[in-house]
Amino acid sequence: MAAESPPSLAHMVYFTLKDDSDAAQNLLVEACKKYLDNHAGTLHFSAGCRAVAYQRPVNNTQFHVALHLVFDSEAAHDTYQTSPRHQEFIAENRDNWAQVQVFDSLI
């Protein structure tokens, strides 16, 4: 019987912006692509604007940009958190953040 591999870590981040213009939202998506893609241990990366057409009672509409990362391990996630590229992303973009919500789960 093969040993079970450790779980991956899903890191979902939802940004609410002070300047919520389409241009500002697109700039943040592009910054995500520039700084947060292609980190060691990344199994999945995506970033995009909220799908405003979805207005069901269960939809959270209190964010503008979503970032989705899945790491192959908690260690890969932890290394990402302290990486220079991640820190540069934060420094360059945080002034326009009204709120950031992070949802991490083991999958």
Buried (B, 14 or more C-beta within 10 A) or exposed (E): EEEEEEEBBBBBBBBBBEEBEEEBBEBBBEBBBEBBBEBEBBBEBEBEBBEEEEEEEEEEEEBBBBBBBBBBBBEBBEBBEEBEBBEEBEEBBEEBBEEBEEEEEEE
